[in-house]
Amino acid sequence: MDRSLASIFSASAMSRKVHTPGRSSPANAKATGFDLDTAGTLMSKDRTRFDLNRFTARRGTKAIALQGPASFTLDDGTVLIEHLALGVGGGHFTVDGKAGKGRKQEILINDLMEGIGLSLDLKGGRMFFSDLGGSVYSAKLDGSEKRALTFAQGNLTGVVYVDLTQAKSRKSATKRV
């Protein structure tokens, strides 16, 4: 196990069954106050693939849980993430894509009070985002022209962009029929 990863886990609280290639391998651990329960299958053919079948991280009554099977494929310094869906509280998020070598990550927006929501208007070339300080912002997709739409409005946990011009034109078309 990587030394930085090992420092997170309490060695005495980790249990794992012996791994057999192509078979599910469960693991349980305590990590920085979380109880972790996982199970996955490591496949090694042309490329190494890990199929995550079960994942739950609990701290008290709060939990993050895998919503369905996900896979991670290692290939030439990158990892392909497919169907990763995690449930958190009453919501969930999904991740599909590649990360690693040749992938450029860039911070587009700074000076938020813990950013927590993002919604994109790809046609209009804009993004909308919120923070835990209760503010909602907009900016161009490259991060320029950031402006506050609301400021310190209380607890916000996300933002949704809806193109009302599309909804209005559909409503008009329905009335004409």
C-alpha positions as a printed Julia matrix, in Angstrom:
177×3 Matrix{Float64}:
   0.0     0.0     0.0
   1.26    3.51   -0.82
   2.76    5.22    2.28
   0.47    8.27    1.97
  -2.59    6.04    1.69
  -1.35    3.84    4.52
  -1.12    6.85    6.83
  -4.89    7.39    6.44
  -5.88    3.87    7.46
  -5.59    2.49   10.94
  -3.69   -0.75   10.27
  -5.3    -2.5    13.23
  -8.8    -1.69   11.95
  -8.35   -2.92    8.37
  -9.46   -6.36    7.26
  -9.31   -7.78    3.75
  -9.75  -11.24    2.35
  -6.99  -12.69    0.18
  -7.4   -11.5    -3.43
  -7.99  -14.04   -6.17
  -7.75  -12.51   -9.68
 -11.17  -12.21  -11.32
 -13.07  -12.71   -8.04
 -14.67  -10.12   -5.79
 -12.38   -8.97   -3.0
 -14.07   -7.28   -0.01
 -12.25   -4.91    2.35
 -13.26   -3.1     5.52
 -11.33   -0.29    7.17
 -11.45    2.72    9.44
 -10.02    5.85    7.86
  -9.9     9.3     9.43
 -13.17    8.75   11.32
 -14.95    6.92    8.51
 -16.01    3.28    8.46
 -15.3     1.98    4.96
 -16.85   -1.1     3.34
 -15.83   -2.02   -0.23
 -15.82   -4.92   -2.62
 -14.4    -5.09   -6.1
 -12.84   -7.31   -8.72
  -9.37   -6.79  -10.15
  -9.1    -7.91  -13.78
  -5.71   -8.06  -15.46
  -5.64   -8.65  -19.2
  -4.25   -6.2   -21.79
  -5.06   -3.38  -19.39
  -5.64   -3.53  -15.64
  -9.27   -2.93  -14.69
 -10.85   -2.68  -11.26
 -14.62   -3.18  -11.06
 -15.99   -1.55   -7.91
 -19.1    -3.46   -6.86
 -19.68   -2.03   -3.39
 -18.5     1.1    -1.57
 -19.84    2.79    1.54
 -18.12    5.37    3.74
 -19.98    6.1     7.0
 -19.38    8.63    9.73
 -22.15    8.51   12.33
 -25.49    8.77   10.53
 -23.98   10.24    7.33
 -22.92    8.05    4.43
 -21.51    8.15    0.92
 -22.55    5.08   -1.05
 -21.93    3.64   -4.51
 -25.19    3.7    -6.49
 -24.22    0.94   -8.93
 -21.16   -0.89  -10.28
 -18.3     1.27  -11.57
 -15.03    0.47  -13.32
 -11.55    1.96  -13.38
  -9.23    0.97  -16.24
  -5.51    1.77  -16.12
  -3.91    2.43  -19.5
  -0.58    4.12  -20.28
  -0.57    6.57  -17.36
  -4.3     7.34  -17.43
  -7.33    5.95  -15.66
 -10.66    5.6   -17.43
 -13.54    6.01  -14.95
 -16.87    4.56  -16.07
 -20.3     4.69  -14.37
 -19.08    5.99  -11.01
 -22.25    7.2    -9.23
 -22.11    8.1    -5.55
 -25.07    8.96   -3.35
 -24.49   11.66   -0.74
 -27.32   12.66    1.61
 -30.41   13.11   -0.54
 -28.51   13.61   -3.82
 -25.93   11.94   -5.99
 -23.24   12.69   -8.55
 -21.78   10.72  -11.43
 -18.32   10.63  -12.97
 -17.36    9.27  -16.39
 -14.1    10.25  -18.05
 -10.32   10.02  -18.09
  -7.74   11.39  -15.69
  -3.97   11.23  -15.61
  -1.07   11.82  -17.97
  -1.81   14.37  -20.66
  -4.9    15.66  -18.87
  -4.7    19.31  -17.96
  -6.59   20.38  -14.88
  -6.99   24.06  -14.23
  -8.7    26.07  -11.51
 -11.0    28.52  -13.29
 -12.63   30.26  -10.32
 -11.09   31.4    -7.03
 -12.3    33.25   -3.95
 -15.38   31.17   -3.17
 -16.56   30.26    0.3
 -16.33   26.52   -0.43
 -17.86   26.14   -3.9
 -20.64   23.57   -3.97
 -22.8    23.87   -7.09
 -22.19   24.02  -10.82
 -24.56   24.23  -13.77
 -23.53   24.84  -17.39
 -25.22   26.77  -20.19
 -23.16   25.33  -23.05
 -25.15   27.14  -25.77
 -24.67   30.48  -24.04
 -21.07   29.73  -23.07
 -21.72   30.39  -19.37
 -21.51   28.61  -16.06
 -23.43   29.23  -12.86
 -22.1    28.18   -9.47
 -22.78   28.67   -5.78
 -20.91   28.48   -2.51
 -21.72   27.57    1.08
 -21.67   31.29    1.94
 -25.03   31.6     0.15
 -23.86   33.33   -3.03
 -24.63   32.47   -6.66
 -22.27   33.52   -9.45
 -22.0    33.38  -13.22
 -18.94   33.43  -15.48
 -17.91   32.52  -18.99
 -16.86   28.87  -19.41
 -13.19   29.89  -19.36
 -13.68   31.46  -15.89
 -13.57   35.07  -17.07
 -16.2    37.71  -16.32
 -17.16   36.28  -12.93
 -20.0    38.2   -11.3
 -22.16   37.68   -8.23
 -25.88   37.24   -8.93
 -26.81   36.94   -5.23
 -24.68   37.39   -2.15
 -24.89   35.78    1.33
 -28.45   34.46    0.95
 -28.16   31.71    3.55
 -27.44   28.02    3.14
 -27.15   26.99   -0.51
 -26.08   23.53   -1.6
 -26.28   23.8    -5.37
 -27.58   25.63   -8.4
 -29.56   24.6   -11.49
 -29.64   26.53  -14.77
 -32.9    26.34  -16.74
 -33.34   27.92  -20.18
 -36.82   29.42  -19.83
 -36.87   30.63  -23.44
 -36.96   26.98  -24.55
 -39.72   26.15  -22.06
 -41.76   29.18  -23.19
 -41.48   28.32  -26.89
 -42.56   24.7   -26.19
 -45.54   25.93  -24.17
 -46.6    28.24  -27.05
 -46.25   25.4   -29.56
 -48.41   23.13  -27.38
 -51.18   25.75  -27.17
 -51.34   26.08  -30.96
 -51.97   22.36  -31.51
